């Protein structure tokens, strides 16, 4: 029940963002400003605050490879289902991305931090799954899949630019710095503002997600949403839970990766879907529905894992 309370608390923060939009206190486009603040300032500080001074198990770095295999398997299955149902190329592209990639960062970090408060290696494990597993593969797959699936894609930057951009983001730079210099002792005048920015990350993230919610689109996409839910939030965690132990033996690493990969679709998939002229309405609908369902799926997963 403690895990249910943790997830429900995050859900309430998310609903604050949605409520601000509904009552015209903030606009949906304000989420773009919040995302820039999060991605360029508070999230890098959050990562540094939780990566510096930590010890790392070598097996943590095997989790991204499991993520790659499972995400690719999931997208192949999703593609075959879309072809069998004769879905449009734009909807197929959106289904592949939302079924393949989880919200391992925006939702994953606060959930893992709350569940594993006493384990200093928990959040570093979550960061590795997110940055070197989900984020890297998504930034590679999204433009490549668009080339093959979307005939009238709007984005015309060279493919290599998309792949290089991820390495230049403040989040990736902070991740690499925090891992390489994990034993670095920073002076207190740096640590204090770093921690203050870090503490603001989770509320800002939840508000930003809430502002992007579009529940009115959900009834139009019942079958596609169900496909993504089954593949993303049921099949993927099962594959991770039983597949990762083939190369990793630490239970907490397996459990963290299982929880993360079973979360709702990554928010950033909606950016790629809109950028490459995929079905943006569907991405909004499926992210809304699956994010709401995490209130039930995360506590259930924690119970099944014995946490």
C-alpha positions as CSV (number, residue, x, y, z in Angstrom):
1,X,0.0,0.0,0.0
2,X,3.0,2.3,0.6
3,X,3.8,2.0,-3.2
4,X,0.2,2.8,-4.1
5,X,0.4,6.0,-1.9
6,X,3.7,7.0,-3.7
7,X,2.2,6.6,-7.1
8,X,-1.1,8.3,-6.1
9,X,0.9,11.3,-4.8
10,X,2.6,11.6,-8.2
11,X,-0.8,11.3,-9.8
12,X,-2.1,14.1,-7.7
13,X,0.8,16.4,-8.8
14,X,0.1,15.4,-12.4
15,X,-3.6,16.3,-12.0
16,X,-2.5,19.8,-10.7
17,X,-1.0,20.4,-14.1
18,X,-4.1,19.1,-15.9
19,X,-6.3,21.2,-13.6
20,X,-4.3,24.3,-14.3
21,X,-5.0,23.7,-18.0
22,X,-8.7,23.0,-17.5
23,X,-9.2,26.2,-15.4
24,X,-7.0,28.3,-17.7
25,X,-4.4,29.0,-15.1
26,X,-1.8,27.7,-17.6
27,X,-1.9,26.8,-21.2
28,X,-0.9,23.5,-22.9
29,X,1.9,25.4,-24.7
30,X,3.4,26.4,-21.4
31,X,4.5,22.8,-21.1
32,X,7.2,23.5,-23.7
33,X,8.7,26.2,-21.4
34,X,8.5,23.8,-18.4
35,X,10.2,21.0,-20.5
36,X,13.0,23.4,-21.4
37,X,13.6,24.3,-17.8
38,X,13.4,20.6,-16.8
39,X,15.7,19.3,-19.6
40,X,18.2,22.1,-19.5
41,X,18.4,23.0,-15.8
42,X,16.6,20.9,-13.1
43,X,16.9,17.4,-14.5
44,X,20.7,17.7,-15.1
45,X,20.9,18.9,-11.5
46,X,18.7,16.0,-10.3
47,X,21.0,13.5,-12.1
48,X,24.2,15.0,-10.8
49,X,22.8,15.2,-7.2
50,X,22.0,11.5,-7.4
51,X,24.9,10.2,-9.4
52,X,27.8,11.9,-7.6
53,X,29.1,10.1,-4.6
54,X,27.5,6.8,-5.5
55,X,29.0,3.3,-6.2
56,X,28.0,1.4,-9.3
57,X,27.7,-2.4,-9.9
58,X,29.1,-3.5,-13.3
59,X,25.8,-5.3,-14.0
60,X,23.9,-2.1,-14.1
61,X,25.4,-1.4,-17.5
62,X,24.0,-4.6,-18.9
63,X,20.4,-3.4,-18.5
64,X,20.4,-1.2,-21.7
65,X,21.2,-4.3,-23.9
66,X,18.2,-6.1,-22.5
67,X,16.1,-3.0,-23.1
68,X,17.3,-2.9,-26.8
69,X,16.3,-6.5,-27.4
70,X,12.9,-6.2,-25.7
71,X,12.0,-2.9,-27.4
72,X,12.9,-4.2,-30.8
73,X,10.9,-7.4,-30.2
74,X,7.9,-5.3,-29.1
75,X,8.1,-3.1,-32.2
76,X,8.2,-6.0,-34.5
77,X,5.1,-7.5,-32.9
78,X,3.4,-4.1,-33.0
79,X,4.2,-3.7,-36.7
80,X,2.8,-7.2,-37.6
81,X,-0.4,-6.4,-35.7
82,X,-0.7,-3.0,-37.5
83,X,-0.2,-4.7,-40.8
84,X,-2.8,-7.4,-40.0
85,X,-5.3,-4.7,-39.0
86,X,-4.4,-2.6,-42.0
87,X,-3.8,0.6,-39.9
88,X,-2.5,3.7,-41.6
89,X,1.2,4.4,-41.8
90,X,0.9,7.4,-39.5
91,X,-0.9,5.4,-36.8
92,X,1.5,2.5,-37.2
93,X,4.4,4.8,-36.6
94,X,2.8,6.2,-33.5
95,X,1.9,2.7,-32.2
96,X,5.5,1.4,-32.7
97,X,7.1,4.3,-30.8
98,X,4.6,4.4,-27.9
99,X,4.6,0.6,-27.6
100,X,8.4,0.4,-27.7
101,X,9.5,3.1,-25.4
102,X,8.6,3.7,-21.7
103,X,8.6,6.9,-19.6
104,X,11.7,5.6,-17.8
105,X,12.8,9.1,-16.9
106,X,10.0,11.5,-16.2
107,X,7.9,8.9,-14.4
108,X,10.6,6.4,-13.8
109,X,13.0,8.5,-11.6
110,X,10.4,9.7,-9.0
111,X,8.9,6.2,-8.8
112,X,12.2,4.4,-8.3
113,X,13.4,7.0,-5.9
114,X,10.3,6.7,-3.8
115,X,10.3,2.9,-3.8
116,X,14.0,2.5,-3.1
117,X,14.6,5.3,-0.6
118,X,17.2,3.3,1.3
119,X,19.2,2.0,-1.7
120,X,21.8,4.4,-3.0
121,X,22.3,2.4,-6.1
122,X,18.7,2.4,-7.2
123,X,18.5,5.8,-8.9
124,X,21.8,5.3,-10.7
125,X,20.4,2.0,-12.1
126,X,17.3,3.9,-13.2
127,X,19.4,6.6,-14.9
128,X,21.4,4.0,-16.8
129,X,18.2,2.2,-18.0
130,X,16.8,5.5,-19.1
131,X,19.7,7.3,-20.7
132,X,21.7,4.4,-22.2
133,X,18.7,2.1,-22.8
134,X,15.5,3.9,-23.7
135,X,16.8,7.4,-24.7
136,X,19.6,6.2,-27.0
137,X,17.5,3.6,-28.8
138,X,14.5,6.0,-29.2
139,X,16.7,8.7,-30.7
140,X,18.0,6.1,-33.2
141,X,14.8,4.3,-34.0
142,X,12.4,7.3,-34.3
143,X,14.0,8.9,-37.4
144,X,14.9,5.6,-39.0
145,X,11.3,4.3,-38.7
146,X,10.0,7.6,-40.0
147,X,12.1,7.1,-43.2
148,X,10.4,3.8,-43.9
149,X,6.9,4.4,-42.6
150,X,6.0,8.1,-43.2
151,X,5.9,9.2,-46.8
152,X,5.0,12.8,-46.1
153,X,7.2,13.4,-43.1
154,X,7.7,17.1,-42.2
155,X,11.2,16.7,-40.7
156,X,14.0,17.1,-43.2
157,X,17.2,17.3,-41.1
158,X,19.9,14.7,-41.9
159,X,19.5,11.5,-40.0
160,X,23.0,11.8,-38.3
161,X,21.9,15.1,-36.8
162,X,19.2,13.5,-34.9
163,X,21.6,10.8,-33.6
164,X,24.2,13.4,-32.6
165,X,21.8,15.7,-30.9
166,X,21.2,13.3,-28.0
167,X,24.9,13.3,-27.1
168,X,24.9,17.1,-26.8
169,X,21.9,17.5,-24.4
170,X,22.5,18.7,-20.9
171,X,20.8,15.6,-19.5
172,X,23.2,13.3,-21.4
173,X,26.2,15.4,-20.5
174,X,25.2,15.4,-16.8
175,X,24.7,11.7,-16.9
176,X,28.1,11.0,-18.4
177,X,29.8,13.5,-16.0
178,X,28.1,12.0,-13.0
179,X,29.1,8.4,-13.9
180,X,32.7,9.2,-14.9
181,X,33.3,11.5,-11.9
182,X,31.0,9.7,-9.4
183,X,33.5,9.9,-6.6
184,X,34.0,13.7,-7.0
185,X,33.4,15.8,-3.9
186,X,31.9,19.1,-4.7
187,X,32.1,22.1,-2.4
188,X,29.0,23.0,-0.3
189,X,28.3,26.3,-2.2
190,X,27.8,24.1,-5.3
191,X,26.0,21.2,-3.7
192,X,23.3,23.4,-2.0
193,X,22.0,25.1,-5.2
194,X,22.4,21.8,-7.0
195,X,20.1,20.1,-4.5
196,X,17.6,22.9,-4.6
197,X,17.2,22.7,-8.4
198,X,17.1,18.9,-8.1
199,X,14.2,19.0,-5.6
200,X,12.1,21.1,-8.0
201,X,12.4,18.5,-10.8
202,X,9.6,16.1,-9.9
203,X,6.8,18.7,-9.3
204,X,7.7,20.4,-12.6
205,X,7.8,17.1,-14.4
206,X,4.3,16.1,-13.2
207,X,2.8,19.6,-14.0
208,X,4.4,19.4,-17.5
209,X,2.9,15.9,-18.1
210,X,-0.5,17.1,-16.8
211,X,-0.5,20.0,-19.2
212,X,-0.1,17.7,-22.2
213,X,-3.0,15.4,-21.2
214,X,-5.8,15.1,-23.8
215,X,-8.4,12.6,-22.6
216,X,-10.9,13.6,-25.2
217,X,-8.9,11.8,-27.9
218,X,-9.0,8.4,-26.1
219,X,-12.4,7.1,-27.2
220,X,-11.4,7.4,-30.9
221,X,-8.6,4.9,-30.5
222,X,-9.8,2.1,-28.3
223,X,-8.2,-0.8,-30.2
224,X,-4.8,0.9,-30.8
225,X,-4.6,2.0,-27.2
226,X,-5.3,-1.5,-26.0
227,X,-2.6,-2.8,-28.3
228,X,-0.1,-0.4,-26.8
229,X,-1.2,-1.1,-23.3
230,X,-0.8,-4.9,-23.7
231,X,2.6,-4.7,-25.4
232,X,4.0,-1.8,-23.3
233,X,2.7,-2.4,-19.8
234,X,2.2,-6.2,-19.7
235,X,4.4,-7.9,-22.3
236,X,7.6,-5.8,-21.9
237,X,7.9,-6.1,-18.1
238,X,7.3,-9.8,-18.3
239,X,10.1,-10.1,-20.9
240,X,12.4,-8.0,-18.8
241,X,11.6,-9.9,-15.5
242,X,12.4,-13.3,-17.1
243,X,15.0,-12.2,-19.6
244,X,17.3,-9.9,-17.7
245,X,18.3,-12.6,-15.1
246,X,20.0,-14.4,-18.0
247,X,22.8,-11.8,-17.8
248,X,22.2,-10.0,-14.4
249,X,21.8,-11.6,-11.0
250,X,21.2,-8.7,-8.6
251,X,17.5,-8.7,-7.8
252,X,17.2,-4.9,-7.3
253,X,18.6,-4.3,-10.8
254,X,16.1,-6.7,-12.3
255,X,13.2,-5.3,-10.4
256,X,14.1,-1.6,-11.2
257,X,14.4,-2.4,-14.9
258,X,11.1,-4.3,-14.8
259,X,9.3,-1.4,-13.2
260,X,10.7,1.1,-15.6
261,X,10.1,-0.7,-18.8
262,X,6.5,-1.4,-17.7
263,X,5.7,2.3,-17.3
264,X,3.5,4.3,-19.7
265,X,4.8,5.4,-23.1
266,X,7.6,8.0,-23.0
267,X,6.4,11.6,-23.3
268,X,9.1,12.4,-25.8
269,X,7.6,9.9,-28.3
270,X,4.8,12.4,-28.9
271,X,7.4,15.0,-30.0
272,X,8.9,12.6,-32.5
273,X,5.4,11.6,-33.7
274,X,4.4,15.2,-34.3
275,X,7.8,16.1,-35.8
276,X,7.6,13.3,-38.4
277,X,3.9,13.8,-39.2
278,X,2.7,10.7,-37.4
279,X,-0.7,10.4,-35.7
280,X,-0.2,13.0,-32.9
281,X,-3.8,12.7,-31.7
282,X,-3.3,9.0,-31.0
283,X,0.0,9.6,-29.1
284,X,-1.8,12.1,-26.8
285,X,-4.6,9.6,-26.2
286,X,-2.5,6.6,-25.4
287,X,-0.1,8.6,-23.2
288,X,-3.0,9.9,-21.2
289,X,-4.7,6.5,-20.8
290,X,-1.5,4.6,-19.9
291,X,-0.2,7.3,-17.5
292,X,-3.5,7.1,-15.6
293,X,-3.2,3.3,-15.5
294,X,0.2,3.5,-13.8
295,X,-1.7,4.3,-10.6
296,X,-2.7,0.6,-10.7
297,X,0.0,-1.1,-12.6
298,X,3.0,0.2,-10.6
299,X,1.7,-0.9,-7.1
300,X,0.6,-4.3,-8.6
301,X,4.1,-4.8,-10.2
302,X,5.7,-3.9,-6.8
303,X,3.5,-6.5,-5.1
304,X,4.3,-9.2,-7.6
305,X,8.0,-8.4,-7.3
306,X,7.7,-8.6,-3.5
307,X,8.8,-5.0,-2.9
